[in-house]
Amino acid sequence: MTEHSKIPVPGHDEAEAKPSLIERVVRNYDLVKLASAPIPEDLIPPVSKRRRYRRAHEEIEEAEVVPVAEAPTAPPAPAPVSATGPLPAVETPEVVSPEVIAPPPAAAAASESLPVPAVEAVVFTGERHPVSRQHLRDQGLIVPEGSVTALLEEFRIIKRQLLFNAIQLGQQGMGAASQRVLICSPHPGEGKSFTAVNLALAIAAEKESEVLLVDADFAKPSVLSMLGLPGGPGLMDALADPEMDVADCVIGTDISGLWVLPAGNATNSDSEFIASSRTRTVLDRLVQGAPNRFVIFDSPPALAASPAAELAKYVGQAVVVARADRTGQGALEDAISLLSACPNIQLLLNAVHFSPSGRRFGSYYGYGG
């Protein structure tokens, strides 16, 4: 039998008349089940909307991609050439200008117009008066340039302790107060003036120090009479008169390193003057610019007059003189309580006739007594 084939009709695609190999494989092996579900026709957007979406998307891409013109670059500088060949490139360091902070105009003007003032040392220029050595000897006081006695040795020990304490107080920031010491006693007649004058005479013998003895017993001054010096204006006058310079009231002596400031005219308001704000200014001037000057105050008895308690506020040390055969413990405690404004209070026992250790100062020099 002859094999016949279907003649293709003109105008029809051959692919429509005969399925392709893939179509036959899909149909024969039932691969349609593995394909995804077809999209419903009602969810497919019309062709007009799809064209508008495609056109808008292309415009967005064109707007985002904007060509940037390349900045012109300068041609590289030619490398330096030496006789032996090109030199290596040297990197130029970055120069950083320091920032200058200018002070405020007011502060700059003040610093230029107000120089730091220098502390002018107060030098005593008062007339020097002779002190009778015989007069000192008659009163049992230390005689300058005299022989070494037990009294001199005793006060050498006392002054050494006071001078050492003054250095310690100065290092602790006490200032001018570290150079001042108050000599006091609970009651009259216990030897405070005797102690003050002898201590001043002993310190005057120091090679690198000088001493100013101040008669601060305004009611009953005795320092001038003990040294045989003339009277004149003194501490109380400088406190009462703001125009008076206390340095002009200081009296000189022929004893090297010894100066004396009289008590001045008596007044019924001595305690009030000492309690005033001017007192510190006056007392500071006595040691201004003179770190090696030591000031000794012979004050009235603490339990008999109030100026002693006021003066204790301006000194770094206080020495309470107690007579061994007269001062009671209660009086001594009361006096120390009144002087409590002073940071360093020491006790000096006077008129002692018995030494448990058997010490006899001065006997080593052949002048013991």
Buried (B, 14 or more C-beta within 10 A) or exposed (E): EEEEEEEEEEEEEEEEEEEEEEEEEBEEEEEEEEEEEEEEEEEEEEEEEEEEEEEEEEEEEEEEEEEEEEEEEEEEEEEEEEEEEEEEEEEEEEEEEEEEEEEEEEEEEEEEEEEEEEEEEBEBEBEBBEBEBEBBEEBEBBBBEEEBBBBBBBBBEBBEEBBEBBEEBBEEEBEBBBBBBBBBBBBBEBBBBBBBBBBBBBBBBBEEBBBBBBBBBBBBBBBBEBBBBEEBBBBBBBBBEEEBEBBEBBBBBEBEBBBBBBBBEEBEEBBEBBBBEBBEEBBBBBBBEBEEBBBBBBBBBBBBBBBBBBBBBBBBBBBBBBBEEBBEEEBBEBBBEBBEBBBBBBEBEBBEEEEEEEEEBBBEEEBEE
